Amino acid sequence: MDRPWCVELGERVLLEADVYLKLIADSASLKVNDHVFIGRGVEFDVLGDIVIGAHTVIAPRCFITDHNHGILRGLRIDQQPCSIEPVAIGSDVWLGTGVVVLPGVNISDGAVVGAIS
């Protein structure tokens, strides 16, 4: 894992195989609280801040990011600045298989989020 100092894992956090923790900057922060399950193939793409509350279940193949590329006219995509907005996923949340969480999203405690895969 690149930038392990950017990741804080609580007690009894379980990451299945093929979970990808992509921390892009030295200042990025991924905090996963106690008793969280993260399924196979989940990807975190972090430039700013992502927080996962306690007792949360993240099913396989979810994608969670806190940033997007810009789309300004006249600039190539590799010249675009990124926009960053923190992501907060509450406690006792269930993200179903294949859910995509985008920048600026706040998911309340006890929520269930599903996706069609």
DSSP file (Angstrom, degrees, kcal/mol; ACC not computed):
  #  RESIDUE AA STRUCTURE BP1 BP2  ACC     N-H-->O    O-->H-N    N-H-->O    O-->H-N    TCO  KAPPA ALPHA  PHI   PSI    X-CA   Y-CA   Z-CA
    1    1 A M              0   0    0      0, 0.0     2,-0.2     0, 0.0    21,-0.1   0.000 360.0 360.0 360.0 130.3    0.0    0.0    0.0
    2    2 A D        +     0   0    0     19,-0.4    21,-0.2     1,-0.2     4,-0.1  -0.585 360.0   9.8 -75.9 145.2    1.3    3.5   -0.9
    3    3 A R    >   +     0   0    0     -2,-0.2     3,-2.0     1,-0.1    -1,-0.2   0.916  66.4 176.7  55.6  55.6    1.1    6.1    1.9
    4    4 A P  G >  S+     0   0    0      0, 0.0     3,-1.6     0, 0.0    -1,-0.1   0.768  74.8  69.7 -61.5 -23.8    0.2    3.8    4.8
    5    5 A W  G 3  S+     0   0    0      1,-0.3    -2,-0.1     3,-0.0    -3,-0.0   0.636  91.1  62.0 -67.9 -12.1    0.3    6.9    7.1
    6    6 A C  G <  S+     0   0    0     -3,-2.0    24,-2.7    -4,-0.1     2,-0.4   0.492  92.6  78.4 -89.3  -4.5   -2.8    8.1    5.4
    7    7 A V  E <   -a   30   0A   0     -3,-1.6     2,-0.5    22,-0.2    24,-0.2  -0.906  54.4-173.8-114.3 131.6   -4.9    5.2    6.5
    8    8 A E  E     -a   31   0A   0     22,-2.7    24,-3.2    -2,-0.4     2,-0.5  -0.976   7.8-170.7-123.5 116.2   -6.4    4.7   10.0
    9    9 A L  E     -a   32   0A   0     -2,-0.5    24,-0.2    22,-0.2    25,-0.1  -0.913  10.8-145.6-109.5 131.2   -8.1    1.3   10.6
   10   10 A G    >   -     0   0    0     22,-2.5     3,-0.7    -2,-0.5     2,-0.2   0.003  43.1 -58.6 -76.6-170.8  -10.2    0.8   13.8
   11   11 A E  T 3  S+     0   0    0      1,-0.2    24,-3.0    24,-0.0    25,-0.3  -0.469 116.5   8.3 -74.1 143.1  -10.5   -2.5   15.7
   12   12 A R  T 3  S+     0   0    0      1,-0.2     2,-0.5    22,-0.2    -1,-0.2   0.849  79.5 161.9  55.8  43.0  -11.8   -5.6   13.9
   13   13 A V    <   -     0   0    0     -3,-0.7     2,-0.5    22,-0.2    -1,-0.2  -0.813  22.6-157.9 -88.4 130.3  -11.8   -4.2   10.4
   14   14 A L  E     -e   37   0B   0     22,-2.7    24,-2.9    -2,-0.5     2,-0.5  -0.952  10.9-174.2-116.8 120.8  -12.0   -6.9    7.8
   15   15 A L  E     -e   38   0B   0     -2,-0.5    24,-0.2    22,-0.2     3,-0.1  -0.961  16.1-147.3-110.7 119.6  -10.8   -6.3    4.3
   16   16 A E    >   -     0   0    0     22,-2.8     3,-0.9    -2,-0.5    25,-0.1  -0.145  42.0 -62.1 -72.7 179.0  -11.4   -9.2    1.9
   17   17 A A  T 3  S+     0   0    0      1,-0.2    24,-1.3    23,-0.1    -1,-0.2  -0.197 116.4  22.8 -61.9 153.0   -9.0  -10.0   -1.0
   18   18 A D  T 3  S+     0   0    0      1,-0.2     2,-0.4    22,-0.2    -1,-0.2   0.685  75.3 153.3  65.2  23.4   -8.4   -7.5   -3.8
   19   19 A V    <   -     0   0    0     -3,-0.9     2,-0.6    22,-0.2    -1,-0.2  -0.717  32.5-150.3 -79.3 132.6   -9.4   -4.3   -1.8
   20   20 A Y  E     -i   43   0C   0     22,-2.7    24,-2.8    -2,-0.4     2,-0.8  -0.925  14.2-168.8-114.2 119.2   -7.6   -1.4   -3.3
   21   21 A L  E     -i   44   0C   0     -2,-0.6     2,-0.8    22,-0.2   -19,-0.4  -0.871  10.8-175.8-106.2  97.9   -6.7    1.6   -1.2
   22   22 A K  E     +i   45   0C   0     22,-2.9    24,-3.1    -2,-0.8     2,-0.6  -0.841   3.8 179.7-100.5 104.1   -5.5    4.3   -3.6
   23   23 A L  E     -i   46   0C   0     -2,-0.8    24,-0.2   -21,-0.2    22,-0.1  -0.927   5.1-172.4-108.4 113.5   -4.3    7.3   -1.7
   24   24 A I        +     0   0    0     22,-2.9     2,-0.3    -2,-0.6    23,-0.2   0.788  60.9  35.8 -83.1 -31.2   -3.2    9.9   -4.2
   25   25 A A  S >  S-     0   0    0     21,-0.5     3,-1.6    23,-0.1    21,-0.0  -0.865  76.7-118.3-126.1 156.5   -1.5   12.6   -2.0
   26   26 A D  T 3  S+     0   0    0     -2,-0.3    -1,-0.1     1,-0.3    21,-0.0   0.730 117.4  52.2 -62.2 -21.5    0.5   12.6    1.2
   27   27 A S  T 3  S+     0   0    0     20,-0.1    -1,-0.3     2,-0.0    20,-0.1   0.436  82.7 119.1 -95.4  -0.7   -2.3   14.6    2.8
   28   28 A A    <   -     0   0    0     -3,-1.6     2,-0.4    18,-0.1    21,-0.2  -0.256  47.9-157.2 -63.1 153.8   -5.0   12.2    1.9
   29   29 A S  E     + b   0  49A   0     19,-2.5    21,-2.5     2,-0.0     2,-0.5  -0.964  18.3 178.4-142.7 122.3   -7.0   10.6    4.7
   30   30 A L  E     -ab   7  50A   0    -24,-2.7   -22,-2.7    -2,-0.4     2,-0.5  -0.977  11.4-175.5-119.9 114.8   -9.0    7.3    4.9
   31   31 A K  E     -ab   8  51A   0     19,-2.5    21,-2.8    -2,-0.5     2,-0.5  -0.956   4.9-175.8-115.1 122.0  -10.5    6.6    8.3
   32   32 A V  E     -ab   9  52A   0    -24,-3.2   -22,-2.5    -2,-0.5    21,-0.2  -0.970  17.7-147.4-117.4 115.9  -12.3    3.3    8.8
   33   33 A N        -     0   0    0     19,-2.5     3,-0.4    -2,-0.5   -23,-0.3  -0.046  37.5 -53.9 -78.0-177.4  -13.9    2.9   12.3
   34   34 A D  S    S+     0   0    0      1,-0.2    21,-2.2   -25,-0.1    22,-0.3  -0.120 112.3  12.7 -62.9 148.5  -14.4   -0.2   14.3
   35   35 A H  S    S+     0   0    0    -24,-3.0     2,-0.4    19,-0.2   -22,-0.2   0.867  82.1 153.9  58.6  46.1  -16.1   -3.4   13.2
   36   36 A V        -     0   0    0     -3,-0.4   -22,-2.7   -25,-0.3     2,-0.5  -0.878  31.2-153.8-106.6 137.4  -16.3   -2.6    9.5
   37   37 A F  E     -ef  14  57B   0     19,-2.3    21,-2.8    -2,-0.4     2,-0.5  -0.940   7.7-170.2-109.3 131.0  -16.4   -5.2    6.7
   38   38 A I  E     -ef  15  58B   0    -24,-2.9   -22,-2.8    -2,-0.5    21,-0.2  -0.972  18.4-139.4-124.8 115.5  -15.1   -4.4    3.2
   39   39 A G    >   -     0   0    0     19,-3.3     3,-1.5    -2,-0.5    22,-0.2  -0.091  33.8 -67.1 -76.0 169.5  -15.8   -6.9    0.5
   40   40 A R  T 3  S+     0   0    0      1,-0.2    21,-1.8    20,-0.1   -22,-0.2  -0.212 115.2  12.7 -55.6 134.3  -13.7   -8.2   -2.3
   41   41 A G  T 3  S+     0   0    0    -24,-1.3    -1,-0.2     1,-0.2   -22,-0.2   0.549  81.7 151.4  78.6   8.1  -12.8   -5.8   -5.1
   42   42 A V    <   -     0   0    0     -3,-1.5   -22,-2.7    19,-0.2     2,-0.4  -0.499  29.3-155.9 -69.8 141.6  -13.8   -2.6   -3.2
   43   43 A E  E     -ij  20  63C   0     19,-2.5    21,-2.7   -24,-0.2     2,-0.5  -0.985  12.1-166.3-124.7 128.1  -11.8    0.5   -4.3
   44   44 A F  E     -ij  21  64C   0    -24,-2.8   -22,-2.9    -2,-0.4     2,-0.6  -0.957   4.5-170.9-105.6 127.4  -11.2    3.6   -2.3
   45   45 A D  E     -ij  22  65C   0     19,-2.7    21,-1.3    -2,-0.5     2,-0.5  -0.921  16.9-179.1-121.3 100.6   -9.8    6.5   -4.5
   46   46 A V  E     +i   23   0C   0    -24,-3.1   -22,-2.9    -2,-0.6   -21,-0.5  -0.895  31.6 149.3-119.5 124.3   -8.8    9.2   -2.0
   47   47 A L  S    S+     0   0    0     -2,-0.5    -1,-0.1   -24,-0.2   -20,-0.1   0.608  87.2   5.3-112.4 -30.7   -7.3   12.7   -2.6
   48   48 A G  S    S-     0   0    0     37,-0.1   -19,-2.5   -20,-0.1     2,-0.4   0.475 115.4 -26.5-116.0-102.1   -8.8   14.4    0.4
   49   49 A D  E     +b   29   0A   0    -21,-0.2    38,-2.2    17,-0.1     2,-0.4  -0.987  42.9 172.9-135.1 130.8  -10.9   12.8    3.1
   50   50 A I  E     -bc  30  87A   0    -21,-2.5   -19,-2.5    -2,-0.4     2,-0.4  -0.998  10.9-171.8-130.7 131.3  -13.1    9.7    3.4
   51   51 A V  E     -bc  31  88A   0     36,-2.0    38,-2.9    -2,-0.4     2,-0.5  -0.986   6.1-163.9-125.3 132.8  -14.6    8.5    6.7
   52   52 A I  E     -bc  32  89A   0    -21,-2.8   -19,-2.5    -2,-0.4    38,-0.2  -0.973  20.5-133.0-115.9 124.3  -16.4    5.2    7.2
   53   53 A G    >   -     0   0    0     36,-2.6     3,-0.6    37,-0.7    40,-0.1  -0.186  33.5 -80.2 -73.1 166.9  -18.5    4.8   10.4
   54   54 A A  T 3  S+     0   0    0      1,-0.2    38,-2.5    37,-0.1    39,-0.2  -0.226 107.9  20.0 -66.4 153.1  -18.4    1.8   12.8
   55   55 A H  T 3  S+     0   0    0    -21,-2.2     2,-0.3    36,-0.2    -1,-0.2   0.825  88.1 148.0  58.6  37.1  -20.4   -1.4   12.1
   56   56 A T    <   -     0   0    0     -3,-0.6   -19,-2.3   -22,-0.3     2,-0.5  -0.795  37.4-150.2-104.0 145.9  -20.7   -0.6    8.4
   57   57 A V  E     -fg  37  94B   0     36,-2.9    38,-2.8    -2,-0.3     2,-0.6  -0.971   7.8-170.4-117.9 124.0  -20.7   -3.3    5.7
   58   58 A I  E     -fg  38  95B   0    -21,-2.8   -19,-3.3    -2,-0.5    38,-0.2  -0.947  19.7-145.3-115.4 109.4  -19.4   -2.5    2.2
   59   59 A A    >   -     0   0    0     36,-2.8     3,-0.9    -2,-0.6    39,-0.2  -0.121  36.4 -64.9 -71.2 168.5  -20.3   -5.2   -0.2
   60   60 A P  T 3  S+     0   0    0      0, 0.0    38,-2.0     0, 0.0    39,-0.2  -0.089 111.7  17.3 -55.8 150.8  -18.0   -6.4   -3.1
   61   61 A R  T 3  S+     0   0    0    -21,-1.8     2,-0.2     1,-0.2   -19,-0.2   0.632  79.9 150.2  65.7  21.8  -17.1   -4.2   -6.0
   62   62 A C    <   -     0   0    0     -3,-0.9   -19,-2.5   -22,-0.2     2,-0.4  -0.525  32.8-151.8 -77.4 153.3  -18.1   -0.8   -4.5
   63   63 A F  E     -jk  43 100C   0     36,-2.2    38,-2.9   -21,-0.2     2,-0.4  -0.997  13.2-177.2-128.3 126.1  -16.1    2.3   -5.6
   64   64 A I  E     +jk  44 101C   0    -21,-2.7   -19,-2.7    -2,-0.4     2,-0.3  -0.985   9.9 163.7-129.6 122.4  -15.8    5.2   -3.3
   65   65 A T  E     -j   45   0C   0     36,-2.4   -19,-0.2    -2,-0.4    -2,-0.0  -0.961  31.7-159.5-138.8 155.3  -14.0    8.5   -4.3
   66   66 A D  S    S+     0   0    0    -21,-1.3    19,-2.5    -2,-0.3     2,-0.3   0.186  73.8  54.0-116.2  14.1  -13.8   12.0   -3.0
   67   67 A H  E     -L   84   0D   0    -22,-0.3     2,-0.3    17,-0.2    17,-0.2  -0.982  52.9-165.2-149.7 159.6  -12.6   13.8   -6.2
   68   68 A N  E     -L   83   0D   0     15,-2.0    15,-2.5    -2,-0.3     2,-0.2  -0.955  30.0-108.7-137.1 154.6  -13.4   14.3   -9.9
   69   69 A H  E     -L   82   0D   0     -2,-0.3    13,-0.2    13,-0.2     9,-0.1  -0.578  40.6-112.4 -77.1 149.5  -11.4   15.6  -12.9
   70   70 A G        -     0   0    0     11,-1.3    10,-0.2    -2,-0.2    -1,-0.1  -0.267  14.6-151.8 -73.4 168.7  -12.5   19.0  -14.2
   71   71 A I        +     0   0    0      2,-0.0     2,-0.1    -2,-0.0    -1,-0.1  -0.193  32.1 158.9-137.0  42.9  -14.1   19.5  -17.6
   72   72 A L    >   -     0   0    0      9,-0.1     3,-1.2     4,-0.1     2,-0.1  -0.443  45.3-109.7 -70.0 139.5  -13.1   23.0  -18.5
   73   73 A R  T 3  S+     0   0    0      1,-0.2    -1,-0.1    -2,-0.1     3,-0.1  -0.384  99.8  27.2 -64.9 145.0  -13.2   23.9  -22.2
   74   74 A G  T 3  S+     0   0    0      1,-0.2     2,-0.4    -2,-0.1    -1,-0.2   0.410 100.1  97.4  86.4  -2.6   -9.8   24.3  -23.9
   75   75 A L  S <  S-     0   0    0     -3,-1.2    -1,-0.2     2,-0.0     5,-0.1  -0.966  72.7-122.5-120.5 136.0   -7.9   22.0  -21.6
   76   76 A R    >>  -     0   0    0     -2,-0.4     3,-1.8     1,-0.1     4,-0.6  -0.308  34.4-107.3 -64.0 159.0   -7.0   18.4  -22.2
   77   77 A I  G >4 S+     0   0    0      1,-0.3     3,-0.9     2,-0.2    -7,-0.2   0.845 120.7  56.9 -59.8 -34.8   -8.2   16.0  -19.5
   78   78 A D  G 34 S+     0   0    0      1,-0.2    -1,-0.3    -9,-0.1    -2,-0.0   0.562 106.9  50.6 -76.5  -5.1   -4.7   15.5  -18.2
   79   79 A Q  G <4 S+     0   0    0     -3,-1.8    -1,-0.2     2,-0.1    -2,-0.2   0.483  86.2 111.4-101.9  -7.5   -4.4   19.3  -17.6
   80   80 A Q    <<  -     0   0    0     -3,-0.9     2,-0.2    -4,-0.6    -3,-0.0  -0.406  68.3-124.0 -71.8 139.8   -7.7   19.6  -15.7
   81   81 A P        -     0   0    0      0, 0.0   -11,-1.3     0, 0.0     2,-0.3  -0.519  26.9-118.5 -75.8 152.0   -7.7   20.4  -12.0
   82   82 A C  E     -L   69   0D   0    -13,-0.2     2,-0.4    -2,-0.2   -13,-0.2  -0.693  15.8-142.4 -88.7 143.9   -9.4   18.0   -9.7
   83   83 A S  E     -L   68   0D   0    -15,-2.5   -15,-2.0    -2,-0.3     2,-0.4  -0.897  19.5-159.5-101.8 139.5  -12.3   19.1   -7.5
   84   84 A I  E     +L   67   0D   0     -2,-0.4   -17,-0.2   -17,-0.2   -18,-0.0  -0.970  18.7 167.6-125.6 131.4  -12.3   17.5   -4.0
   85   85 A E        -     0   0    0    -19,-2.5    19,-1.1    -2,-0.4    20,-0.2  -0.982  37.9-111.8-139.7 130.8  -15.2   17.1   -1.6
   86   86 A P        -     0   0    0      0, 0.0     2,-0.4     0, 0.0    18,-0.4  -0.177  24.5-143.5 -62.1 153.7  -15.1   14.9    1.5
   87   87 A V  E     -c   50   0A   0    -38,-2.2   -36,-2.0    17,-0.1     2,-0.4  -0.966  14.0-171.9-118.8 134.2  -17.1   11.7    1.8
   88   88 A A  E     -cd  51 106A   0     17,-2.0    19,-2.9    -2,-0.4     2,-0.5  -0.983   5.1-172.2-129.9 121.4  -18.7   10.5    5.0
   89   89 A I  E     -cd  52 107A   0    -38,-2.9   -36,-2.6    -2,-0.4    19,-0.2  -0.966  25.0-135.8-111.8 121.9  -20.4    7.2    5.4
   90   90 A G        -     0   0    0     17,-2.3   -37,-0.7    -2,-0.5     3,-0.5   0.212  26.7 -77.1 -68.3-172.2  -22.2    6.8    8.7
   91   91 A S  S    S+     0   0    0      1,-0.2    19,-2.4   -39,-0.1    20,-0.3  -0.549 108.9  20.7 -86.3 153.3  -22.3    4.0   11.2
   92   92 A D  S    S+     0   0    0    -38,-2.5     2,-0.3    17,-0.2   -36,-0.2   0.877  89.6 149.0  57.3  42.2  -24.4    0.9   10.8
   93   93 A V        -     0   0    0     -3,-0.5   -36,-2.9   -39,-0.2     2,-0.5  -0.792  36.9-153.9-105.5 147.3  -24.6    1.4    7.0
   94   94 A W  E     -gh  57 112B   0     17,-2.2    19,-2.8    -2,-0.3     2,-0.6  -0.976   4.4-167.3-122.7 117.1  -24.9   -1.2    4.3
   95   95 A L  E     -gh  58 113B   0    -38,-2.8   -36,-2.8    -2,-0.5    19,-0.2  -0.921  23.2-138.1 -99.3 116.8  -23.6   -0.5    0.8
   96   96 A G    >   -     0   0    0     17,-3.7     3,-1.7    -2,-0.6    20,-0.1  -0.134  40.1 -60.6 -70.7 169.8  -24.8   -3.2   -1.5
   97   97 A T  T 3  S+     0   0    0      1,-0.2    18,-0.2    18,-0.1   -36,-0.2  -0.215 120.1   8.5 -53.9 130.2  -22.7   -4.8   -4.2
   98   98 A G  T 3  S+     0   0    0    -38,-2.0    -1,-0.2     1,-0.2   -36,-0.1   0.549  82.5 158.9  79.9   9.4  -21.5   -2.4   -6.9
   99   99 A V    <   -     0   0    0     -3,-1.7   -36,-2.2   -39,-0.2     2,-0.5  -0.399  28.7-150.2 -65.9 140.9  -22.5    0.9   -5.2
  100  100 A V  E     -k   63   0C   0    -38,-0.2     2,-0.5    -2,-0.1   -36,-0.2  -0.971   7.2-164.2-113.5 124.4  -20.6    4.0   -6.4
  101  101 A V  E     -k   64   0C   0    -38,-2.9   -36,-2.4    -2,-0.5     3,-0.1  -0.951  13.4-160.4-111.6 121.7  -20.1    6.8   -3.8
  102  102 A L    >   -     0   0    0     -2,-0.5     3,-1.6     1,-0.2   -36,-0.1  -0.474  33.1 -64.4-101.7 168.8  -19.1   10.1   -5.4
  103  103 A P  T 3  S+     0   0    0      0, 0.0    -1,-0.2     0, 0.0   -37,-0.2  -0.149 116.9  18.8 -54.1 140.0  -17.5   13.3   -4.0
  104  104 A G  T 3  S+     0   0    0    -19,-1.1     2,-0.3   -18,-0.4   -17,-0.1   0.408  86.5 142.3  83.8  -1.5  -19.4   15.2   -1.4
  105  105 A V    <   -     0   0    0     -3,-1.6   -17,-2.0   -20,-0.2     2,-0.5  -0.548  30.5-169.3 -78.1 135.6  -21.8   12.4   -0.5
  106  106 A N  E     -d   88   0A   0     -2,-0.3     2,-0.6   -19,-0.2   -17,-0.2  -0.988   4.9-161.9-122.4 118.6  -22.8   12.0    3.1
  107  107 A I  E     -d   89   0A   0    -19,-2.9   -17,-2.3    -2,-0.5     3,-0.1  -0.899  20.4-128.2-104.6 124.0  -24.6    8.8    4.0
  108  108 A S    >   -     0   0    0     -2,-0.6     3,-1.7   -19,-0.2   -18,-0.1  -0.229  34.0 -81.5 -71.9 156.5  -26.6    8.9    7.2
  109  109 A D  T 3  S+     0   0    0      1,-0.2   -17,-0.2   -20,-0.1    -1,-0.1  -0.253 115.1  18.4 -52.3 138.6  -26.3    6.3   10.1
  110  110 A G  T 3  S+     0   0    0    -19,-2.4    -1,-0.2     1,-0.2   -17,-0.2   0.457  89.8 146.0  79.9   1.7  -28.4    3.2    9.5
  111  111 A A    <   -     0   0    0     -3,-1.7   -17,-2.2   -20,-0.3     2,-0.4  -0.354  37.6-152.4 -73.5 151.7  -28.8    3.8    5.7
  112  112 A V  E     -h   94   0B   0    -19,-0.2     2,-0.5    -2,-0.1   -17,-0.2  -0.997  12.1-170.4-121.5 125.1  -29.0    0.9    3.2
  113  113 A V  E     -h   95   0B   0    -19,-2.8   -17,-3.7    -2,-0.4     2,-0.3  -0.973   6.5-173.1-120.2 123.5  -27.8    1.8   -0.3
  114  114 A G        -     0   0    0     -2,-0.5     2,-0.3   -19,-0.2   -16,-0.1  -0.725   6.1-169.4-113.7 163.9  -28.4   -0.6   -3.2
  115  115 A A        -     0   0    0     -2,-0.3     2,-0.6   -18,-0.2   -16,-0.1  -0.987  26.8-117.4-146.7 153.5  -27.3   -0.8   -6.8
  116  116 A I              0   0    0     -2,-0.3    -2,-0.0     1,-0.1   -18,-0.0  -0.825 360.0 360.0 -90.6 126.3  -28.2   -2.9   -9.8
  117  117 A S              0   0    0     -2,-0.6    -1,-0.1   -18,-0.0   -19,-0.1   0.436 360.0 360.0-108.4 360.0  -25.1   -4.8  -11.0
